[in-house]
Amino acid sequence: MDMLDISEDQLRQRLEEMRQEHSDLDLAIQRIGESPPYDELQLMRLKRKKLNLKDEIQRVENMLVPDIIA
């Protein structure tokens, strides 16, 4: 999806979806870590996905709130 071709409302909706997914990943990572033995590779993949999602959230937030030159 090209973020430049969608409306502000669509960006805000996508942002909320990504925030929810980020929260869900956080819970999944916690649960996996609480019940050893756990799959270290799966845990690493989830953490990487969560980090990539956080970066994408930041990009969308930056698109919605442009830099203000003072």
Phi, psi and omega in degrees: 000127178273113185295341181281342184260011181240159185284167178298321178297319178293322177297316180296321178295315179297322179299315178297320178297318180293321178297320178294317178298320178298316178296317179298319178296320179300315178296318180298318179296318178299313182296318179296317181292338182279345186235076177293156355283144181234162182281105182300321180295316178298318179298317179296320179296318179295319179295319178295318179297319179297318179294317177297321179295320178299318178297318180293320176301316180298319178298316180293319177300320178294328177290326182279331181238091182293155177299137178256119180274118182266000000 
